[in-house]
């Protein structure tokens, strides 16, 4: 533990940023802006995109910080998380909780004021679901934790869509499904590497309580659904051949890597799948935005 008096302002600020899990937020934002482009059928105003991104960042950051507050006991038991600020003592639990709730409230007020009430409500709902359903209930009790809890990570596409239209429709619901079903294979691939960590903390993440083969089979099954939904999204959002062709190609690679993991029985290939899953989402969402902008001559 660090002595409080010895902690520099820079270290403390860095710790508060770490509480928000910036890497996860980056991925959420990758899905938000392209969704706004598709909803607008063109380029939304710069201010609307900035306002939505700022609000979404604060909302996701607050939820992640609360997650760290709740999980500080098990974070101390796992090698992957033992250097988090609440474990090392850079930040006190009370300060972390006050910070988390504060930015969550600010996020709601910001989105309500500068975007719309529907988007603000969705952001808060995602936070509550992540904290109460995933973190406090499922994470420590069910191997389906990331399957159900991952819904919170799919909400940013709904926020992006409603930021533009102030309403929901079939297309964003399909896109929500893409991220919802993408989350388990993405996370399970990482968890295969850290299964002993989860086991030591008594967290029933699938790879730590099921065989490698059973985990890999589920990864393949969920990947099939992801690819299918990504193709359904094309006509649902009136996208063109650029999107559909790229989605099909990316999906084929994603599925091939998932099947290869199952057939090979090589847990070392799980991290390769995890890395590609991030590229898959990034490229898929980038190409949907490009498809819209090219077809509309923007």
N, C-alpha and C positions, 0 to 999 in steps of 0.2 A: 504494500500500500504506500501511496505517496503521502508525505506530510503536507497538509493543506497549505501551510505558509510557504512551502517551497514550489508550489505550482505557479508557473508564469501565466500571465494573461493570455499569451499566445497558445499555450498548451490547453488552457481551460476553454478558449474559444474553439480550438480544434476538436476538443472532446465533445462540445455541444453539437458541432457539425457531425461528428461521428455518430452521435445518438440518432440522427435522422436517417442513417444508412444511405449515404449519397449514391452508391452504385445501384441500389434498387430503384431509387427515385429516377435516375437517368433512364433506366429501362421503361419506367412508367411514362415518362415524358416522350420517349420515342414513339409510343403508341398514341399519345394524345394529339399532337399537332397534325400528323397525317390524317387522323380521323376527322379533324376539323376541316381539312382541305376537301375531303370526300363529301362531308356534310354540306359544305358551302358550294360544292361543284366548281371550285375555283379557289382563289386565295383569300382567306378571311382578312379582316383589317389587322394590321400589326398590333394595335392596342388590344384587340380582343384575344389574340394569341398570347401576348405577353401577360395579360390579366389572368387568363386561364392557366397558363404555365406557373405563374407565381402562386396562385391559389392552390393548384394541384400539388405543387412542391411543398407548401406549408402543411397541407392536409396529410399528405403521405409521410412527411417528416414527423409530424406529431404522432401519427399512428405507430411509426417505427420506434419512436422514442418511448412511448408507453410500453411497447413490446419489450424493449430492453429493460425497462424498469421492472416489469413482471418477471422476466426471465433471468434476472441477474444471478439467481442462485444456481441455475443449471449452466449458465454461461461460464461460471467459475469452474465447472467440472469438465468442460470440453476444450481441447487444445485450440480448436478453430476460433473460439470466442473468448478465451480467457484474458485477452488484452483489451477487451472493451472497457470504456471509461467507468462504468459502474462497478466493474470487477476490480480494476486497479485502484479505484478510489479517487480518481481525478475529479469526479463529480459525485456529490452525495445523492442518494435516492430521492430525497425530498426535492432538491433543486431540479433533478431530472424530470420528476413528475410535474412540477410547476411549469417548467419550460415546455413540456409536451402538451399539456392542457392549454397553455397560453397560445401556442402557435396554432393549435387546432381551432380554438375560438376565433383567432385572427383570420384563419383560412376561411371559415364559414362566413364571417362578416365581409371579408374581401370579395369572395365569389358572389355573395348576395348583392353587394353594392356595385361591383364592376362587371359581373357576368349575368347571372340570373339565379333566382331562388332554387330552381330545379337542380342546377349544377351544384349549388352549395349544399343542398340536401343530400344529393348523391355522395358528395365527398364525405360528409359527416357519417352517413350510413355505412360507407366503406370502412371508415375508421372504427365505428362501433362493432361492425361485423368482425374485423380483423382482431380487435382487442378481446371481445367477449366470446365470440364463437371459436375463433382459431386459437388465440393465445391462452385464454383462461380455461377453455373447455377441451377442445379437441387435441391440441398439441401434445398434451401429456397423457391422454387417455385412449386415443384411437389411431390406428395405422392409416385411417382415411383423413388424417388431419390436414394434409396439404391439398387433398382432393377437394374438400369442401371449403376449407379456409382460403384456398387460392382464389375464390370468387372476389375477394377484396381487391386483388391485384388486377382484375379484369374491369373494374369499375371506371378507371380513367378513360377508357374508350367511350363509355356512356357520357362521362362528363364532357369530353371533347365534342361529342355529337350534340348534346343538349346546349352547350355553350353557343353553338351556331344556330340551332333550330328551336331551342326552348321546348323540345318535344322528343319523345322516343319513337322509334319505328322498327321495322323488321331488320334492316341492315345493321344498325348498331347492336341489336340483340344477337345477331349471327356473329358479329365481330367480338362481342363479349364472350361468346362460346368458344371462339378460336383461342383467346387468351386463357379462358377457364380450363380448357382441356390441354392447352400447351403447358401450363404450370406444373402439373404432376411429373410428366417425363423430364422436363427441364430440371426440376428440383431433385427428383429421384436419382438422376444421373450424377448430380453432385453428392447426394447423400450416400451413394454407393462407396464413394471414397472415404467418407467420414462416418461410416456406419458404426465403427467402434466408439466414436465420440458420442453418438446418440445413445448407444447402449450403456455407456458409462454414466450418462445422465438420466437413464431410465425414460428416454423419450422414444415412443414407439414409431419412429419414422420407418416406413416400409422396408428399406434395405436392412435395417437392424433387427427386424422381427420376422422377416420372410427370407426365403432362399434367393440366391442370385437369379436363378432361372425364373422364379415367380415374379420377381421385380422386373426383370427384362421383358417378360411376356406382357405385363401391364404397361410398360413403356411403349411397346409396339402397338398395343390396342389403343392407347390414348393418342398416339401419333397418327394412327389411321383416321381417327375422328378429327384431329386438328387439320389434317390435309383436306379431308372431305369438306369441312366447314369453310376452309379458306377458299375453296373453289365455289361453294355456294354463295359466298360473299360477293363474288364477281357480278352475277346477274342481280343479286339483291340490291347492290349499290350502283347498278348500271355502269360497271367498269368495262373496259375494253380488252382486246387481245393481249396488250402489253402486260396488264396485270395477270390475266388468266394464264398466259404462257409462263410468266415468271413464277407464279404461285405453284403451277404444276411442276416446274423444274426444281424449285426449292423443296417442295413437298416430297418429290421423289428422292432427293438426297437425304432429307431428314428421315424418311421411312427406311431407306437403305441402311443408314447408319444405326437405326434402332434395331433392325433385323440382324445386322452384322454383330451387334452387341449380344443379342440372344444366341445366335448360332456359334459365335466364337467362345462364349463363356469367359471372355477375358475382361475382368473388371477394370483393367487399365484403359480400356477403350471408352469407359463411361465419361471420363473428363473430356474426351474429344467430342462426344455427343453433347455434353453440357455446353461446351464452347460454341459448337455449331448452332445449338438451339437459340443462343443469343443472336448470332448472325442471322439466323432464319427470321426471327421476329423483326429485327432491324431492317433487313432487306425487303421483307414482305410489306411492311408499312411504308417504307420509302417508295417502293414501286407503285403502290396504290395512289400515293400523292402525285407521283410523276405522271401516271396514266391520266389522272384528272386534268392536271395542268397542261399536258401535251394536247389532249383532245379538245381542250377549251382555248388553246392558243395563248396561254398565260406566259 
